[in-house]
Amino acid sequence: MRLTKVLLTILVIFGINLPSFAQSDDNLIVTPEQPVQGENIQIKYRPVEGLKTSKQVNGVIYLYNNYRWTAGDLQLKRENGVWISTYPLPKDCGFFALKFEGDSLSDVGSGGSYARFVYEADGQKAQGAYIGWGLIRSQGMVISSRDIQQKVFQIRQRISGLIRK
């Protein structure tokens, strides 16, 4: 009984604070602020210092879609020093994370990473949103695709900054 109360308290505190960890980073703007399943998102990425001089920046989006990880390439175009892309979210997507790569560096964000919850049309977090966030942070995550597993592992392990290729 006591253990149940402690665990419930921890879950409530974690649940209240989780959105602030998952939604913030100065180098990334995702529009709309609450991405909706089945709709387009616009991604604006302002490169970190090590990527500002790269001639080309490539982006990858990792989607927790229908309780499975998938990945897609972002078609980025540079406008006034900002890399911009539009991406259609799948209708069953609950969570996504982004990674940007230049000539010799990869940027996966700092703090809470470049990760976002996805919402249903009624404004509620989509099914799988918290699971996706938890999996990307967990040490024992298993993903079917070896490439996605390796890249998500890098995001999880280097969540607080840049990684050299």
C-alpha positions as CSV (number, residue, x, y, z in Angstrom):
1,M,0.0,0.0,0.0
2,R,2.7,2.4,1.0
3,L,4.8,1.5,-2.1
4,T,1.8,2.1,-4.3
5,K,1.3,5.6,-2.9
6,V,5.0,6.4,-3.4
7,L,4.9,5.2,-7.0
8,L,1.7,7.0,-7.7
9,T,3.2,10.3,-6.3
10,I,6.3,9.9,-8.5
11,L,4.2,9.2,-11.6
12,V,2.1,12.3,-10.9
13,I,5.1,14.6,-10.4
14,F,6.8,13.1,-13.5
15,G,3.7,13.4,-15.6
16,I,3.2,17.1,-14.6
17,N,6.8,18.0,-15.5
18,L,7.3,15.8,-18.5
19,P,5.8,18.2,-21.1
20,S,8.3,20.9,-20.1
21,F,11.2,18.5,-20.7
22,A,10.0,17.2,-24.0
23,Q,8.9,20.5,-25.7
24,S,11.7,23.1,-25.3
25,D,14.8,24.0,-27.3
26,D,16.0,27.4,-28.6
27,N,17.3,26.1,-31.9
28,L,14.1,24.4,-33.0
29,I,10.6,25.7,-33.7
30,V,7.9,23.2,-34.6
31,T,4.6,24.6,-35.9
32,P,2.0,24.1,-34.7
33,E,3.2,24.1,-31.2
34,Q,1.0,21.1,-30.5
35,P,1.5,18.8,-33.6
36,V,-1.6,17.0,-34.6
37,Q,-1.9,13.4,-35.9
38,G,-2.3,13.3,-39.7
39,E,-1.4,16.9,-40.3
40,N,1.7,18.7,-41.6
41,I,4.3,20.2,-39.3
42,Q,6.7,22.9,-40.2
43,I,10.2,22.5,-38.7
44,K,12.6,25.5,-38.4
45,Y,16.1,24.6,-37.3
46,R,18.7,27.3,-36.4
47,P,22.0,25.5,-36.5
48,V,24.2,25.3,-33.4
49,E,27.6,26.8,-33.6
50,G,29.3,23.7,-35.1
51,L,26.8,23.3,-37.9
52,K,26.4,27.0,-38.9
53,T,29.2,26.7,-41.5
54,S,27.9,23.5,-43.0
55,K,27.0,23.8,-46.7
56,Q,24.2,21.3,-46.3
57,V,22.3,20.2,-43.2
58,N,20.4,16.9,-43.3
59,G,17.5,16.1,-41.0
60,V,16.0,12.8,-39.8
61,I,12.7,12.4,-38.0
62,Y,12.1,9.4,-35.8
63,L,8.5,8.7,-35.3
64,Y,6.8,6.5,-32.7
65,N,3.9,5.5,-35.0
66,N,1.3,2.9,-34.1
67,Y,3.6,1.6,-31.3
68,R,6.5,1.1,-33.7
69,W,9.6,3.2,-34.6
70,T,10.0,4.5,-38.1
71,A,12.3,7.1,-39.6
72,G,12.0,9.6,-42.4
73,D,14.3,12.1,-44.1
74,L,13.5,15.8,-43.9
75,Q,13.8,17.9,-47.0
76,L,15.5,21.0,-45.6
77,K,15.8,24.3,-47.4
78,R,18.0,27.1,-46.1
79,E,16.4,30.6,-45.7
80,N,18.3,33.4,-43.9
81,G,20.4,31.0,-41.9
82,V,17.5,28.8,-40.9
83,W,16.8,25.3,-42.3
84,I,13.1,24.8,-43.0
85,S,11.1,21.7,-43.7
86,T,7.5,20.5,-43.8
87,Y,6.6,17.0,-42.9
88,P,3.3,15.1,-42.8
89,L,2.7,13.3,-39.5
90,P,1.2,9.8,-39.8
91,K,-2.4,9.5,-38.5
92,D,-1.3,7.1,-35.8
93,C,1.8,9.0,-34.7
94,G,2.2,9.6,-30.9
95,F,5.7,11.1,-30.6
96,F,8.7,12.2,-32.7
97,A,12.3,13.2,-32.3
98,L,14.6,15.0,-34.7
99,K,18.3,14.9,-35.5
100,F,20.3,17.3,-37.7
101,E,23.6,16.5,-39.4
102,G,26.2,18.6,-41.1
103,D,29.7,18.0,-42.4
104,S,31.2,16.6,-39.2
105,L,28.6,17.0,-36.5
106,S,25.2,15.8,-35.5
107,D,22.8,17.8,-33.3
108,V,20.2,16.0,-31.3
109,G,19.3,19.0,-29.1
110,S,20.0,19.7,-25.5
111,G,18.0,19.3,-22.3
112,G,14.9,17.4,-23.5
113,S,16.3,16.7,-27.0
114,Y,14.5,17.8,-30.2
115,A,11.5,15.7,-29.2
116,R,7.8,16.4,-29.3
117,F,4.5,14.8,-28.2
118,V,1.9,14.5,-30.9
119,Y,-1.8,15.4,-30.1
120,E,-5.2,14.2,-31.3
121,A,-7.5,16.6,-33.0
122,D,-9.3,17.2,-29.7
123,G,-6.1,18.5,-28.0
124,Q,-5.4,15.4,-26.0
125,K,-1.9,13.8,-26.2
126,A,-2.0,10.9,-28.7
127,Q,-1.8,7.3,-27.7
128,G,1.8,6.3,-27.5
129,A,3.1,9.9,-26.7
130,Y,4.4,9.0,-23.3
131,I,5.5,5.6,-24.3
132,G,7.6,7.0,-27.2
133,W,9.2,9.5,-24.8
134,G,9.9,6.8,-22.3
135,L,11.4,4.4,-24.8
136,I,13.7,7.0,-26.3
137,R,15.1,7.6,-22.8
138,S,15.2,4.0,-21.6
139,Q,18.4,2.0,-21.4
140,G,16.7,-1.3,-22.6
141,M,14.9,0.0,-25.7
142,V,14.6,-2.5,-28.5
143,I,13.6,-1.3,-32.0
144,S,13.1,-3.6,-35.0
145,S,15.3,-1.6,-37.4
146,R,19.0,-1.8,-36.6
147,D,19.6,1.6,-38.2
148,I,16.8,3.3,-36.2
149,Q,17.9,1.6,-33.0
150,Q,21.5,2.9,-33.4
151,K,20.4,6.4,-34.2
152,V,17.9,6.6,-31.4
153,F,20.5,5.1,-29.1
154,Q,22.8,8.0,-30.1
155,I,20.0,10.5,-29.4
156,R,19.4,9.0,-26.0
157,Q,23.1,8.8,-25.0
158,R,24.0,12.2,-26.3
159,I,20.8,14.0,-25.4
160,S,22.5,17.0,-24.0
161,G,24.5,18.3,-27.0
162,L,26.5,17.6,-30.1
163,I,28.1,14.3,-31.2
164,R,31.0,14.1,-33.5
165,K,30.6,11.7,-36.4
